[in-house]
Amino acid sequence: MTAKIRTAHDRELADGQAPPDAPECAPAPTQVPAEPLYERVDIDRYVVLHDGPVGYVEHVSPVFVCYVGHPYARADEVAQVHDFHNAVQTVLHRAVAMRRAR
């Protein structure tokens, strides 16, 4: 599985490449790992990890519900998708985007 890095304008960037409107001395955007990390924490719930827990994916048939935040009780629902790996990527992308916005 290959992760794609997307900018605010939904354009793909090569690994380590800064957006065209960024100054040359600006650091490269925070990258989402190529191999997403997740662990099962309950019968139908997974924690998504990126330098620590960043969110959760919960299977509520027929969808996977995506949550960003930690702990689970304080996480916010951000999406519902039909594919588990797409759900993990959604959580990672939203968590990275929220970190950048701060």
Secondary structure as a PSIPRED ss2 file (coil, helix, strand):
# PSIPRED VFORMAT (PSIPRED V4.0)

   1 M C   1.000  0.000  0.000
   2 T C   1.000  0.000  0.000
   3 A C   1.000  0.000  0.000
   4 K C   1.000  0.000  0.000
   5 I C   1.000  0.000  0.000
   6 R E   0.000  0.000  1.000
   7 T C   1.000  0.000  0.000
   8 A C   1.000  0.000  0.000
   9 H C   1.000  0.000  0.000
  10 D C   1.000  0.000  0.000
  11 R C   1.000  0.000  0.000
  12 E E   0.000  0.000  1.000
  13 L C   1.000  0.000  0.000
  14 A C   1.000  0.000  0.000
  15 D C   1.000  0.000  0.000
  16 G C   1.000  0.000  0.000
  17 Q C   1.000  0.000  0.000
  18 A C   1.000  0.000  0.000
  19 P C   1.000  0.000  0.000
  20 P C   1.000  0.000  0.000
  21 D C   1.000  0.000  0.000
  22 A C   1.000  0.000  0.000
  23 P C   1.000  0.000  0.000
  24 E C   1.000  0.000  0.000
  25 C C   1.000  0.000  0.000
  26 A C   1.000  0.000  0.000
  27 P C   1.000  0.000  0.000
  28 A C   1.000  0.000  0.000
  29 P C   1.000  0.000  0.000
  30 T C   1.000  0.000  0.000
  31 Q C   1.000  0.000  0.000
  32 V C   1.000  0.000  0.000
  33 P C   1.000  0.000  0.000
  34 A C   1.000  0.000  0.000
  35 E C   1.000  0.000  0.000
  36 P C   1.000  0.000  0.000
  37 L E   0.000  0.000  1.000
  38 Y E   0.000  0.000  1.000
  39 E E   0.000  0.000  1.000
  40 R E   0.000  0.000  1.000
  41 V E   0.000  0.000  1.000
  42 D E   0.000  0.000  1.000
  43 I C   1.000  0.000  0.000
  44 D C   1.000  0.000  0.000
  45 R E   0.000  0.000  1.000
  46 Y E   0.000  0.000  1.000
  47 V E   0.000  0.000  1.000
  48 V E   0.000  0.000  1.000
  49 L E   0.000  0.000  1.000
  50 H C   1.000  0.000  0.000
  51 D C   1.000  0.000  0.000
  52 G C   1.000  0.000  0.000
  53 P E   0.000  0.000  1.000
  54 V E   0.000  0.000  1.000
  55 G E   0.000  0.000  1.000
  56 Y E   0.000  0.000  1.000
  57 V E   0.000  0.000  1.000
  58 E E   0.000  0.000  1.000
  59 H E   0.000  0.000  1.000
  60 V E   0.000  0.000  1.000
  61 S C   1.000  0.000  0.000
  62 P C   1.000  0.000  0.000
  63 V E   0.000  0.000  1.000
  64 F E   0.000  0.000  1.000
  65 V E   0.000  0.000  1.000
  66 C E   0.000  0.000  1.000
  67 Y E   0.000  0.000  1.000
  68 V E   0.000  0.000  1.000
  69 G C   1.000  0.000  0.000
  70 H C   1.000  0.000  0.000
  71 P C   1.000  0.000  0.000
  72 Y H   0.000  1.000  0.000
  73 A H   0.000  1.000  0.000
  74 R H   0.000  1.000  0.000
  75 A C   1.000  0.000  0.000
  76 D E   0.000  0.000  1.000
  77 E E   0.000  0.000  1.000
  78 V E   0.000  0.000  1.000
  79 A E   0.000  0.000  1.000
  80 Q E   0.000  0.000  1.000
  81 V E   0.000  0.000  1.000
  82 H C   1.000  0.000  0.000
  83 D C   1.000  0.000  0.000
  84 F H   0.000  1.000  0.000
  85 H H   0.000  1.000  0.000
  86 N H   0.000  1.000  0.000
  87 A H   0.000  1.000  0.000
  88 V H   0.000  1.000  0.000
  89 Q H   0.000  1.000  0.000
  90 T H   0.000  1.000  0.000
  91 V H   0.000  1.000  0.000
  92 L H   0.000  1.000  0.000
  93 H H   0.000  1.000  0.000
  94 R H   0.000  1.000  0.000
  95 A H   0.000  1.000  0.000
  96 V H   0.000  1.000  0.000
  97 A H   0.000  1.000  0.000
  98 M H   0.000  1.000  0.000
  99 R H   0.000  1.000  0.000
 100 R H   0.000  1.000  0.000
 101 A H   0.000  1.000  0.000
 102 R C   1.000  0.000  0.000
